[in-house]
Structure formats: C-alpha cells, structure tokens
Amino acid sequence: MNRITPRQTELLTILARLLKNGVTPTFEEIAKEAGITRSGAFDQFHALRDKGYVIWQRGRARTLRIVRMP
C-alpha cells in the first residue's frame, strides 16, 4: 500500500501551493515553509517519490513535480 504520512501530505500541499507561482521551489524553500530541515524535506520527498507521488531529475535544480495527490 502506498499510504503517505500527514507530514508528507503537508509537504505535497506546500509544493502544490508554491508551484502555482510558476517556478518549482527548491527543497530548501519547501523545508523553510514547512519549518523542517532541508535534509528532512529531501528524505520525505524521497519517500513520496518511492510511493509514486512526485518525480524530479537528479542533479538538476527545480525539477520537482507532483505526479498525483492523495
């Protein structure tokens, strides 16, 4: 089952809101908005990627995209 945690849902919501501005936010920007560390956000988005909710191109800045919402 690909259930996500409340924190992951919160981060997806933040990402969706920030994407409406037309520019993909960095992990650092998302972390700041969520009040967590950059590495914490990165770890959560790795889990979301593994569950099929987001994608990004490794080594390229600002490529984080939502594939589906819960």
N, C-alpha and C positions, 0 to 999 in steps of 0.2 A: 504494500500500500504506500502511496506517495503523499501521505499527510504532512502538512507543514505546521510548524510551531506558531504560537501567537507572535513571537518576535519576528519570524520570517514573514508572516502576513503583514506586520507593521512595516518591515523594510520594503516589501513589494508595493505597499500603498505609498510610501515615501518616494520610491523610484517612479511610480506612475505619475505622481504629482509633479515631480521635478522634470520628467520627460515632456510634460505639457509646455514647458518653456522653450522647447525646440532643440535643446542641447542635452546630450547624455551626461549625467553627473558622474563624477569620479567616485570611487569607493570612499575616499576621504570626505567628500561633500555629503554623501549619504550617511556616513558614520557621524559626522558633526550634527546633522539634522536629527539623527536618532539618539544622540547622546551616548554613543559607544565608541570604541577604538576602531581605527581603520582595519586592523587585523581581525577584529571581531566581526565587522561587516563583511570582510573578504571571506571569512570562514562560513558565515551564514549564506552568502551568495554561492559559495561552492556547493553547499548542501542543496540550495534551490536549483542550481544547475543540474546536479545529480538526479534531482526529482523531476526535472523537465519543465521548470517554471521560467528560467532565464537562460540566455546564451550570451557569450561575448567572445571576442577574438583575443586569444592570449598574446600578450606583448604589444597590443595596440590600445591606446588610450581612448576612452569614451565610446566603447562599442557595446556596452551592456544594454540588453534588450529583454523585454518581457515577452515570453512565448505564450503563457497562459496565466490567468488569475485563478485563485482558489474559488 
